[in-house]
Amino acid sequence: MFKDEKGNVSLIAALSLSVLVPVVGFAIDAQRQMSVRQDVEASLDATVLMAARDRASESQARTFFDAQLKWRSSPTGLDLDVWVQDGVTHGRVSGHLPTFFSGLIGIDQVPVTAEAGAIVRRGASNCVLALAPDNYGVSLNSNSVIEANCGVHSNSRSSESIFANSLSFLRATSVSASGGARINSGSAITPTAVVNAPGVADPLASLAPPRQATGSCLFTDLTVNSGATRTLSPGVYCKGITVNSGAEVRFNPGIYVIRGGELLVNSDSRISGQSVMFYLMGDKGRTNFNSFARVDLTAPTSGPYQSILFFQARDRRDDQMIINSDGNIRLEGVVYNPASELMWNSDSSGTGAKKIVISYRISGNSDSTMKINNPAGSSIDYFHPLLRSMFNSGQSGSGARLVY
């Protein structure tokens, strides 16, 4: 009447265990492999940061790496390579992790690999930033020079993101590009550009245009002719301001909106102003400083446009802000034209402490020179709060950051 089913139960249990044990075992192996990978990756990250910061030898890097590993059963046959290329310290590690349960199906070991890279970050940070994502970001031709006691970065991913040609020189505390750097015909970039670097976001992307931009015209097509001296007040200047040969214009402190025209400073004329900000908008909304122009301008030191000297509307793409032949330009403050090119030409020179240039593209031609000398320390407080993240305030020596 009753059947003995003990044998069937034992068989089912045995079959269940034969399936369950490998499944659980493989899960244990997979979890162990993940933990070891994480340990190796974290150890390699710390190693390349140290190697970049301290210029460590490969043997020093190996000793440091071994000391970082925490997993009690590390991979076997672990190889570590550390090298420097284009200013980036690279690290690669590879080895094999013995398995426990996976050996039941012939998998005795699994590969464990990791890669990381780091670049050195010195005390000064970027003060020249080209935002264009393609073509060139910074281009220097025919004996042109950029000298900066801070960093220069181009967001372009082109192989010619930074281009120095025909005896041109770029000298800064750091030079980096999201693409490549090309040097031709006796030119030089110092230090060597870090290529394929991460992009840098526009720190002023959230800066709103001044409310005065929609106001009524204070003047329309204002021209100051030869020999005249004129003092202007803040307001909206429609169809631009033209300062002709031999004329002089002094700008009272405040915000100037140049709408639908240029701020045009012609040969042998002069403009000056302290605590001024120019918002350039509409058709031809740009600066155009011509031969032998003399320009001496400083930005506000407080208020919503603190440190902002030029702010070009974001719809001015494919236009240029121009500084032409033999101009002598002193600008103290931020030159911000996020959608067009800043172009220095023909023996023009630009100097000024407390200066940041953020432009869609930047080009120098025919013996032009742009110099930036930002004093350390207190000058950081001069800049707009949105810009202070660009500086390593209070830091000395050097550090490093991971780039991949």
LINJO-V113413 format. One record per run of one state. SS is the DSSP state (a for helix, b for strand, c for the rest). FROM is the first residue (numbers start at 1). LEN is the number of residues. If there is no record, write none. Layout:
SS,FROM,LEN / SS,FROM,LEN
This chain:
c,1,5 / a,6,49 / c,55,3 / a,58,11 / c,69,7 / b,76,10 / c,86,2 / b,88,11 / c,99,2 / a,101,5 / c,106,3 / b,109,14 / c,123,3 / b,126,5 / c,131,7 / b,138,3 / c,141,4 / b,145,4 / c,149,2 / b,151,4 / c,155,7 / b,162,3 / c,165,4 / b,169,3 / c,172,2 / b,174,4 / c,178,3 / b,181,3 / c,184,4 / b,188,3 / c,191,3 / b,194,1 / c,195,16 / a,211,4 / c,215,4 / b,219,6 / c,225,4 / b,229,4 / c,233,2 / b,235,9 / c,244,4 / b,248,4 / c,252,2 / b,254,6 / c,260,2 / b,262,4 / c,266,4 / b,270,4 / c,274,2 / b,276,6 / c,282,4 / b,286,4 / c,290,4 / b,294,5 / c,299,9 / b,308,5 / c,313,7 / b,320,4 / c,324,4 / b,328,17 / c,345,4 / b,349,3 / c,352,1 / b,353,1 / c,354,1 / b,355,10 / c,365,4 / b,369,5 / c,374,3 / a,377,6 / c,383,2 / a,385,6 / c,391,7 / b,398,5 / c,403,2
